[in-house]
Amino acid sequence: MILLAFGFLVFGLSAAVAYKPVVIIHGLKQGATSLRDIDGYIKADHPGTQVNVLELYQKAESYEAPMFKQVQDFGEAIKKISDANPGGFHLIGFSQGGLIARGVLETVPNLNIDTFISLSSPQMGQYGDIASVRKYFPHALTKFLHDLLYTKRGQLLSFSGYWMDPLHVDSYRRSSKYLAYLNNETTAGDHVADSFQWKSNFLRVQKLVLIGGPQDGTINPWQSAHFGYWRDCDKALDTIVPMQQQNVYLEDSFGLRTLDSQGKIVIITVPNTNHTMMHRDQNVVRSAVIPHLT
């Protein structure tokens, strides 16, 4: 009886710690409290999971710190979690948080990353009339924003780092201080040496889950969540180039094609879900996110 009871105790403890830890990064103008729903769903469906909702760069700070500064600090926190979990951990980034997460995965070496879930995140960039831009440039027309955002001062705002104006691609490659570096599209010569290590770091990802949907309403175009984007210099903005036809994929500039060839990319389209509900809607979280947190 004692041995039987001990066996049940051991089984109970092993079941409680069966799931890998999860780290979640919030989106623009949000904070840790905005992730209560997804945190709760994960813990309910995967009891015993250690969920780390990082309380960094919340609310206004998420706008006003450059992306690489945020990556540096999120990276330090994530590195500690990674080192404490040699068996691996999962990383979820919502919206801007997905780009921060990717920045961490590219720039921080030797992370024990298992699954990276990019939840409604503009991985190929953002362009359009959205609230985050209006907050700082209330009277600027979208077509002229490149004159403001592709400057040294403009690049200090987080969202300017992934502003990808399809009508001014050369300016983006020349001036972007974040996304152009992650995509290895920058014309800055000082990135050449780093790019090889960043690609190697990113290829430590065991599974990349890309989640987005046509009713998102914020990510523009919504296909950016799947590494799709408008065709360069397409003034009509009516042609989306899918991930597999993007130059960053064809040239494997940071490892996207390699991951795909290894069967490590999962693309999920979520219908009828607004951007602000992607991490709150239990149907989305339970069908698109939690099944990949094994």
matplotlib code that plots the C-alpha trace (Angstrom):
import matplotlib.pyplot as plt

x = [0.0, 2.8, 4.6, 1.3, 0.7, 4.3, 3.8, 0.7, 2.6, 5.4, 3.0, 1.1, 4.3, 5.6, 2.2, 2.2, 5.6, 5.1, 4.6, 7.5, 7.5, 5.8, 7.0, 4.5, 5.3, 2.5, 1.7, 1.9, 0.3, -0.4, 1.0, 1.1, -2.5, -3.7, -2.5, -4.6, -7.0, -4.4, -2.4, -5.5, -6.5, -3.0, -2.9, -6.4, -5.7, -2.1, -2.1, 1.2, 2.6, 5.0, 3.7, 6.0, 4.2, 7.0, 6.3, 8.6, 7.9, 4.3, 1.7, 3.5, 6.9, 6.1, 5.8, 8.7, 11.6, 13.3, 12.8, 16.3, 16.4, 13.3, 14.8, 17.9, 15.9, 13.4, 16.3, 18.0, 14.9, 14.2, 17.9, 17.5, 14.4, 16.0, 19.1, 16.9, 15.1, 17.6, 14.7, 13.3, 10.6, 7.9, 7.7, 4.5, 4.6, 1.4, 1.4, 4.5, 5.5, 5.9, 8.5, 10.3, 10.3, 11.8, 14.4, 15.3, 15.5, 17.8, 20.2, 20.5, 22.6, 22.1, 18.4, 16.7, 13.7, 11.1, 8.1, 7.8, 4.2, 3.8, 0.3, -1.1, 2.3, 3.4, 6.5, 6.9, 6.1, 3.2, 1.7, -1.5, -3.6, -3.6, -4.1, -0.4, 0.7, -2.1, -1.0, 2.2, 1.4, -2.3, -2.3, 0.2, -1.1, 0.0, 1.7, 4.0, 4.8, 8.0, 9.5, 8.9, 9.5, 12.6, 14.7, 17.1, 14.6, 11.6, 13.3, 13.3, 9.6, 9.0, 6.5, 8.7, 11.2, 8.9, 7.1, 7.5, 6.3, 5.9, 6.1, 9.5, 11.3, 14.8, 14.2, 13.1, 16.2, 18.4, 16.7, 15.0, 16.8, 14.9, 12.9, 15.4, 18.0, 16.0, 15.2, 18.8, 17.5, 19.4, 22.0, 24.0, 27.4, 27.9, 25.3, 27.0, 29.1, 26.1, 23.7, 25.3, 25.1, 21.6, 20.5, 22.1, 20.4, 17.0, 17.4, 17.4, 13.6, 12.0, 8.6, 7.4, 3.6, 2.3, -1.3, -3.3, -6.6, -8.4, -10.7, -7.7, -8.3, -5.0, -2.2, -2.0, -1.8, -3.1, -1.0, 2.1, 1.3, 2.2, 5.2, 3.2, 3.2, 2.3, 4.4, 7.2, 6.1, 2.6, 0.7, -2.7, -1.8, -3.8, -1.2, 0.0, 3.2, 3.0, 5.8, 7.2, 7.6, 9.2, 12.9, 13.7, 12.3, 13.9, 17.3, 16.8, 18.2, 17.5, 16.5, 12.8, 13.2, 15.3, 12.7, 10.0, 12.1, 12.4, 8.6, 8.9, 6.5, 2.8, 0.5, -2.9, -5.6, -8.1, -11.4, -13.8, -11.5, -10.5, -6.8, -7.6, -9.3, -6.6, -5.2, -8.5, -10.8, -10.7, -11.6, -8.6, -6.2, -7.5, -7.5, -4.5, -2.1, -2.4, -2.1, 1.5, 2.5, 3.5]
y = [0.0, 2.4, 1.6, 2.1, 5.4, 6.5, 5.5, 7.6, 10.5, 10.3, 10.0, 13.1, 15.1, 14.1, 15.0, 18.4, 19.3, 17.5, 20.8, 23.0, 26.6, 29.3, 32.9, 35.5, 39.0, 41.6, 43.9, 47.6, 49.9, 46.9, 45.3, 42.1, 42.4, 42.3, 38.6, 37.3, 35.4, 33.5, 32.9, 31.4, 29.2, 27.7, 27.0, 25.5, 23.2, 22.4, 22.3, 22.9, 24.9, 27.7, 30.7, 33.8, 37.0, 39.5, 42.9, 45.0, 48.1, 48.3, 50.9, 54.1, 52.6, 50.1, 53.0, 55.1, 52.7, 51.6, 48.0, 46.8, 48.4, 46.4, 43.2, 43.7, 43.8, 41.1, 39.0, 39.2, 38.0, 35.2, 34.1, 33.4, 31.4, 29.5, 28.7, 27.4, 25.1, 23.0, 20.9, 23.8, 26.5, 28.0, 31.6, 33.5, 37.0, 39.0, 41.8, 43.9, 41.3, 38.8, 41.0, 41.5, 37.7, 37.2, 39.8, 37.9, 34.6, 36.1, 38.1, 35.9, 32.8, 29.4, 29.7, 26.4, 27.4, 24.8, 26.5, 30.2, 31.3, 34.6, 35.6, 38.3, 39.9, 42.0, 39.9, 41.4, 44.9, 47.3, 50.0, 51.9, 54.3, 52.9, 54.3, 53.8, 56.1, 58.6, 59.0, 60.6, 61.9, 62.9, 65.0, 63.2, 61.4, 57.7, 58.3, 60.9, 59.1, 57.6, 61.2, 61.2, 57.6, 56.9, 59.4, 59.0, 60.6, 58.7, 55.4, 55.9, 55.0, 51.3, 50.9, 52.9, 50.0, 47.7, 50.3, 48.9, 51.4, 49.3, 52.5, 53.5, 50.2, 51.7, 54.1, 51.3, 49.2, 52.2, 53.7, 50.9, 50.2, 47.0, 44.9, 45.5, 44.1, 41.1, 40.3, 40.9, 43.4, 46.4, 48.2, 48.9, 47.3, 46.8, 44.1, 41.6, 39.9, 39.7, 38.3, 34.8, 34.4, 35.8, 33.2, 30.4, 31.6, 31.7, 28.2, 26.8, 27.2, 23.7, 24.9, 28.3, 28.9, 31.9, 33.0, 35.7, 36.4, 38.5, 40.3, 41.3, 45.0, 46.2, 44.3, 45.8, 43.8, 41.0, 38.5, 40.1, 37.8, 34.9, 36.7, 37.8, 41.5, 43.8, 43.7, 46.3, 49.6, 48.4, 51.7, 50.0, 47.8, 45.0, 42.3, 40.2, 38.3, 35.1, 34.0, 31.4, 34.1, 36.7, 37.5, 36.9, 33.4, 32.7, 33.9, 32.3, 35.5, 34.6, 31.0, 31.0, 28.7, 26.3, 26.0, 25.4, 22.8, 21.0, 21.0, 23.3, 26.1, 26.0, 28.6, 29.2, 31.5, 32.6, 33.9, 36.4, 37.6, 41.1, 41.9, 42.8, 39.4, 37.2, 36.5, 36.8, 34.6, 31.2, 29.4, 31.0, 30.2, 26.7, 25.8, 27.6, 28.2, 25.6, 22.5, 23.6, 24.0, 20.4]
z = [0.0, 0.9, -2.4, -4.3, -2.7, -3.4, -7.0, -7.3, -5.7, -8.2, -11.1, -9.8, -9.5, -13.0, -14.5, -12.9, -14.4, -17.8, -19.8, -20.7, -19.3, -21.3, -21.7, -23.1, -24.3, -24.5, -27.4, -28.1, -25.5, -23.3, -20.2, -18.3, -17.1, -20.7, -20.9, -18.0, -20.2, -22.2, -19.0, -17.4, -20.4, -20.5, -16.8, -17.0, -19.9, -19.0, -15.1, -13.5, -16.5, -15.4, -17.3, -17.3, -18.3, -18.5, -16.9, -19.0, -21.2, -20.4, -21.7, -22.9, -22.5, -25.2, -27.7, -26.5, -26.3, -29.5, -30.4, -29.9, -26.4, -25.6, -27.1, -24.9, -21.7, -22.6, -23.8, -20.4, -18.7, -21.2, -21.1, -17.3, -17.9, -20.7, -18.6, -15.8, -18.2, -20.3, -21.4, -23.4, -23.2, -25.4, -26.4, -27.3, -28.6, -29.3, -31.8, -31.3, -28.7, -31.5, -33.2, -29.9, -29.3, -32.8, -32.0, -28.8, -30.7, -33.3, -31.1, -27.9, -28.4, -27.0, -26.0, -25.3, -27.4, -28.4, -29.9, -31.0, -31.4, -33.3, -32.4, -34.8, -35.1, -38.2, -39.0, -42.4, -41.3, -40.8, -43.0, -42.6, -40.7, -37.2, -33.7, -32.6, -35.4, -34.9, -31.2, -32.3, -35.8, -35.6, -38.8, -41.0, -44.1, -44.3, -47.6, -46.1, -42.9, -44.3, -44.1, -40.4, -39.4, -41.6, -39.7, -36.7, -34.4, -35.8, -35.4, -31.6, -31.5, -31.3, -34.2, -36.6, -36.4, -38.2, -40.4, -43.9, -46.5, -49.7, -51.8, -50.3, -49.9, -50.5, -47.6, -45.4, -46.1, -45.6, -42.5, -40.6, -37.3, -36.5, -39.0, -41.9, -39.5, -38.5, -42.1, -43.1, -45.7, -44.3, -46.4, -43.3, -43.7, -40.0, -39.9, -42.2, -39.5, -37.1, -39.7, -39.8, -36.0, -35.9, -38.4, -36.5, -33.3, -35.0, -36.4, -32.8, -33.0, -33.1, -34.3, -35.6, -35.4, -37.3, -36.4, -38.1, -39.7, -42.3, -39.7, -37.6, -38.3, -37.0, -38.6, -42.1, -44.3, -42.1, -44.1, -42.5, -39.6, -42.0, -43.5, -46.5, -47.7, -50.5, -53.6, -53.6, -55.2, -55.8, -55.6, -55.8, -52.8, -54.3, -54.6, -51.6, -52.0, -49.8, -47.5, -50.0, -52.6, -50.4, -51.0, -47.4, -47.8, -51.2, -50.1, -46.7, -45.2, -41.6, -41.8, -42.7, -45.8, -43.8, -41.0, -43.7, -45.5, -42.1, -41.6, -38.6, -39.7, -39.0, -40.5, -38.9, -40.3, -37.6, -39.1, -37.6, -34.8, -34.1, -33.2, -29.6, -29.1, -30.5, -27.0, -25.1, -27.2, -25.6, -28.8, -30.6, -27.7, -27.2, -30.9, -32.3, -29.4, -26.6, -28.9, -29.7, -26.0, -25.4]

ax = plt.figure().add_subplot(projection="3d")
ax.plot(x, y, z, "-o")
ax.set_aspect("equal")
plt.show()
